Amino acid sequence: MKAEAMSFTFLGYEGAVKIPFFQRGYVWDKSNWEDILNDLLDSSRSHFLGSLILKQQVRQSGKPKEVLVIDGQQRLTTLSVLLRALYDTFDGEIKTNCEASIKNYLYYKKNQTDSDLHIKIEHSHIDANYYSKVIRDELTQVEFDKIIIGDDSNKTISKDNKILQCYKYFIEQLKTKDSQTRQGLFNRLLDTENKILVLIDLTDKEDEQAIFDTINSAGVRLSAADIVKNSLFQKAIELFDLQANVLTLYRINWEEIFTKDDDTVAFWDTPRSTGRLMRDNIEILLHSISVIKGFFDPDKHTLSDLSVLYKQYISLLKKSQLKTFIEEIAKYARLYREKILVFDQSTLFSFTDDIQKLFHILNVCEISTFHPYILSLFFKYEHDDRKSGLSDHIWPV
């Protein structure tokens, strides 16, 4: 790991800067845009806008350099949109003089003979189309005029994409500034000595979850589920010929299962006591699957190894194996939500169902050790209507 104070011009040295395709979208709002713009407009002091965690990808022969954005997509997106908005407020000779900078920092070429300019920051599937419209200047005036900027303080929440709102906010605010102020901001943003970011570079072998959690101990942790999801579908993008097929696979087997609505998200994010630890349902599920599939050995591994072990396992899968594994995760998740019962410990129960009785005992004792075994039985006997037969397999536990 290497950490260094850098200016925004670091982008000029990168090839493709990829926000994982299935990462959550851009969510900054008016208060964030206002803070960052006011900060940068104040030329009397130095600026620090936070850190970026980038992970270098193994470079293949004939392909451009690639990095994954592990943390910092909000500020990275905001700064790039601000740079584009500044450029779009210029005209005449000033705009002509700035064109080379825009091409250098917002676009890249895949090789020396490539005549096409590709957008440098490749966004998630949620925002890719909107970000492209902004960076490529493809928004029509009619589309621009229709964008409503949400204001949380006034309870006016717009359904327009946040990236489009960000762009419109910057355009409107910058047009209230004189040309000299805008040029000064453009120059400061691209001043190599204006080190406004801390850039943390990870190698391909480093564990981004551990590093993210250490650096962002006071913030929202990068969960094992986030890393597993990104690893699964980033691998699918590499193996599948059509991106549309990957999107379908994602929507059916991940989005529908884990993020369908608020109740679904709440269920998987709910922490449960398992002995000395509090673990989310989704982490218990993923741990159970890793034990069932045999790449997590309780005698050798700890829960902190989970995301690394998943990445190693996923990296070895071929196309058909990957598709099957993704579908299996979805099936295990459905069974977990339907079958793994949770009880209020303060309530007395009278059970006629042996399986319910077992789950009540495990829940009261805060034991999850048997979840992989029980889940594997539910998976194997999903279509077996002989409840007593399933009980015969479970009760020997």
N, C-alpha and C positions, 0 to 999 in steps of 0.2 A: 504494500500500500504506500502511495506517495501523496502527500497533501501539500498544496502550494497555493499562495495567494496569486490570483490571475485576473487579468482584465477580460472583458467580454470578447476580446479579439481572439481568445483561444479557439473559438469556433472556426477561424480561418485555417487552422492546422488540422482540423478533423475532416474525415470523409462523411459517412452516414452516421448521424447521431440518432439512435433508435429508442423511442419510448416504447416499451413492450406493447405489442399490438393489442393485448387484452388487459392492459392496465386500466385502472379507473381514470375517468376523464379529467379535463381541466375544470377546476372549480373556483378559482379566485374570482372575487367580485369587485364592485366599485370601490369599497374601502381599501382593498389591496392595491388597485391601480392608482388610486389617489395618493396613497402613501409612497409608492415607488416613484411616481412622477414628481411629487413635491420634493422628495429626497434628492433626486438627480438634478432637478432644476436649481437647487441651491449650490452654486459654484464656489461658495466660500468655505466649504468644509469637505472632508473626505467622506467616502461612502463605503458601507459594507452591506451587501444584500443577502448574505447567507452562503451556504455551501451547496455544491453539486457533487453527487457521487456517481462516477461513471465507471463502467466495467469494460475493459478492453476485450474484444472478441478475437478468437484465433483467426488470423488473416489467411484466406485461401489465395492461392496463386491466381493472378489475373483479376482479383476483385479488390475494391477499394477498402480502406481502413474502416472499421465499424466499432462503435461503442454503444453500450446499452445505458440508458439513464436509469439508475437505481433509485435515486432521490434527487429532487430539484426540478421536476418537470414544470411546476407552476411558475417559478421565477425564470426558468430558461425560456418557456413559451412566452411569458409576458415581455421579457426583454427583446425577443426577436420580433414580436408584434409591434412593440414600441419603435424599433428600428425601421420597420416597414412603414409604419404610420408617419414617422418623421420624413422619410423619403417621399411619401405621397403628398406631403404638404409643400414640398419644394416645387419649383418650376424653372424653366429656362436653363441658364448656364449652371446654376447651383445643382439642379437635379442631374444634369449631364455629368458633372464632376463627381457626384456621389454614386453613380451607377456601378462603377467597378467595385466599390465597397459592398454594395448590396449583393452583387453576384458572388463575391468572395465569402461573405459571412452567412448568407441565407441559402446558397446553392452549392452543389459540388458536381464534378464530372466523374463518372465511373472509371474512366481510364483516359489516357492522353489523347486518344483518337476519338473520344466521345464528343459529339457536337451538341448533345442535349444537356440542359441544365436540370439537375434533379434537386428537389427540395432537401436541404441538409437535415433538418429535424423531421424525422418520420414519426408521425403521431399515431396514437392508438386508433382502433377501429371506430371509437366513439367520435373522435374529433378530426380524423385525417382529412375528410372532405372539406370541412369548414376552414381548417388551417391552410389547406392548399388554396382555397379561394382567396384568403387574405394575402398570403405570400406571393401568389402569382397575379395578384391584382385582377381577379376575375369576378369581383362583386359588382353587379350593376348598380346604378344610382337608385333604381327602384328598390332593389334588395337592401341597399344600405339604409335608405330612408325608413324602411319597415322595421328595422332592428330596434327593439325596445331595451333600454338599459335598466335592469332590475335594481331596485333600491330597497335593501332589507329594512332600513330604518323606517321607511314609509309603508312597509308591508306590500310593496309593489314588486312581485317576483316575476320576472319575465321568463318565458319558456324558450326564448331564443338561445342558441348556443353561446356559452360564455366567451369563447374565443372571438366570435363576431361582436359581442357586446364590448369586449376589451378593445378591439380595433376601433369601433365607433367612438368609444369614450376618449381614446387617445387623439383621434382625429379632431374631435370637437374641442378638446382642451388645447391642443397644439395650435389650432387656428386662432385662438385668442391671444397667442404670443406673437411677438414681432419676429421677423426673419432672422435677426441676429441672435435672438435667444434660442431659436430652434436650431440654427447652425451650431451654436455653442454646445447644445445638448448632444447633437449628432456627433460632434468631434470628441466630446468627453466620453461618450459611450464607446467610441472606437479608439480611445487613447490607450496605448499599451501600458502606460504607467498608472492608469486609473484602475487599480486592483480592487474591484468591487466584489469579487467572489473568492471563496476558497474551493479549489478544485481538488477532489479526492479521487485519485486514479486507482482502481483495483485491477489486478491481473485476473485472468480467466480462472485461476485455481483458488482464488480467495473467496471466503464465505461472506456474501453481501449481507445476509441477515444478521450475523454476529456484529459486523462492523456498523451497519445501520443502527442496530439497537444500542450500541455503545455510544455512538455520536448523538443519537436522538433519544436519549433515555427519558427526556421529559415530554416527548411527543408521541404520536401514534406509531406503534411499532410496525415494522415490516414483518408481517406474519409468514409462517411457513406456508400457509394456504396461498398467499399472494405469489410466493416464489414457485410453488408447485404448479399453480395455474399458468404462470408465465412460461415456465419450462415446458409444460405439456404442449401449449399451443404455439410457442415459438418453434418447437421441434416439428409440429404439424405443418407450419408454414414452409419449413425447409423441405418436407417430404411430399406434400400434396401439390399437384400441378395447378389446381385452381384455388385461389384464395376464398372464393365463395363457398367451396366445400368445407373449408376450415371454419368459416363463420357459422355455417349450419351445424357443424359438429359442436362448436362452442355454445351456440344458443340452446341446443337440445340437451346437451350433457353437462353444461356448467351454469349458464345463465338461468335456465329454467329450474335447475335444482337448487342453486345456492343464492341467487340474487333476484328471484322472480318478483318479490314484493317485500314490503317492510317486515311483515311477519316472518317470512323466510329468512331474511338477513338476520333478524333478531334471534331466531332459533339457533342458527349456526354460530353466531357471535356470543351466545350465552355461555358464561363460564360455569364450570361444574367442579366441585371439590373432589379430587382424586387423591386421597391421603394428604400429603403435605402440600400438594400443588393445586392451583386453580387452572383448569385447561378449558378452552373453548370446545364446543361440540365438534367443530370442524377439525380441530387438532386431534381430538380423540379418534374421530373417524379416520383421518389420514394415517395416524399412528397404527390403528387397527389394520388398515389395508396393507401397510408396509410389512407388518408382522405376517399377515396371511400370505402375501406374495413372496415372503422369505428374504427380503433385502434389509430388514431391520432385525438384528439379533439382540434381544434384551440383555444377554450376558456380555455383549461387547459394546453396544451403542447406548447413547443417552438421547433424550428428546431434543437436545440442542443439535444433534446430528441429522435430524429428520429431513430438513430441506436439502442438505448435501446428498444424502442417500437417495432421495427422490431424483435429484438431477443426474446422479450417476446411473441410476436404473433407466431413466427416460432416454439418456444419451445412447443407450445400446439398442433401443427398440427400432424395428423396421416399421414401414408404413402400416401394414395390416396389424402388427402387434400394438402399435401406438393407438390406433383406432379402437381396438378391442379393450385396451387398458383404460382409455377415457370412458368408454361405455360401461366398463365394470365399476369404475369409481362412481358413476351416476347411479348404477344399480345398488351398490353398497350404501350410498347416501340415502336413497329412498327407503331401503330396509331399515337403516339406522333411525331415520326419523319416524317411521311407522312402528318399529318393533322395540327399540331400546327405550323402555319406559322410565320416566323420572317421577318420583313421588315426593310429596311434602312430608318431611320426617315427623312433623308434629301431629300427623293424622294417623289414627288407628285404622287398619284395613282388615277386612275378612275376605280371603281369596278362595275361589273355587278353581282357579287356573294356576297350574303349577309354574308356568313360565312367568306370570305376573308375580307370584310369590318369590321366585328367584330374583327378579329385578328389584323387588322391594328390599330384599336382604342386601344385595350388592349396593344399592343406593344408600341405605342407612349406614352401611359399613364403609362407604366412600371407596369402593373397589372398582377399578376398571380393567384389572388384569385379564379378566375372562372375556372382555368385549371382542377381541379378535376371534376367539374360538366360537363364541355364540353367533357373531355376525357371519362367520363362514358357514355355520350350519343353516342359518336363515337363507343365505345365498344358495346353498346346495339344495335345500328342501323347499324353495320358495313356492313351488307348485304342488307340494305334497299336502293334501288336505287333512291328513291324519295327524291331528295336533298331538295325540298321545305318542305317536312315533317320534316326533320332533322332541318332545319332552324326554323320551327315553335316551336320546342322544345328549341332551343338555344336562339332565340331573346327575349323571356320573361326575360332573364337575365338582 
